[in-house]
Amino acid sequence: MLHADSICLAQRLREISLTLAGGRCVHLIGPNGAGKSSLLSVLAGVLTPDSGQVSYNQIPLDSLSPADLTAIRGYQAQGLHTAFSLTVADVMAFFVTNNAARMCLIRHWKSTYSGHDPLTNYPAANSVVCIWR
């Protein structure tokens, strides 16, 4: 379970608290500059909040080393540029190694988007992906 308690990031996030249960897909939607990428970066442990705390299974993220974080979550920042074209599905395949879990995520996305498959059609460069194991 991922839990954020009153996280703030100067001029980007103001006192956000949330709890996300495992096995769920969460979509962040909002206008440009709303703080979606900043929020995901804090939730992934890439950025440290100015105040508040993020924990994963009751372990504060700031107590984990980068190697520990890498072992339990995958993170792809917005603006990923590679020598070849990657989709969101390609990036997810690096982090979701259990095929049943990957298929569940793909079914969820397809049903959410009425048959349109943003996983295989949406460029990864336009996305922020954070997957917790």
Secondary structure, 3 states (H helix, E strand, C coil): CEEEEEEEECCCEEEEEEEECCCCCCCCCCCCCCCHHHHHHHHCCCCCCCEEEEEECCEEHHHCCHHHHHHHEEEECCCCCCCCCCEHHHHHHHHCCCHHHHHHHHHHHHHHCCCCCHHHHCEHHHCCEEEEC
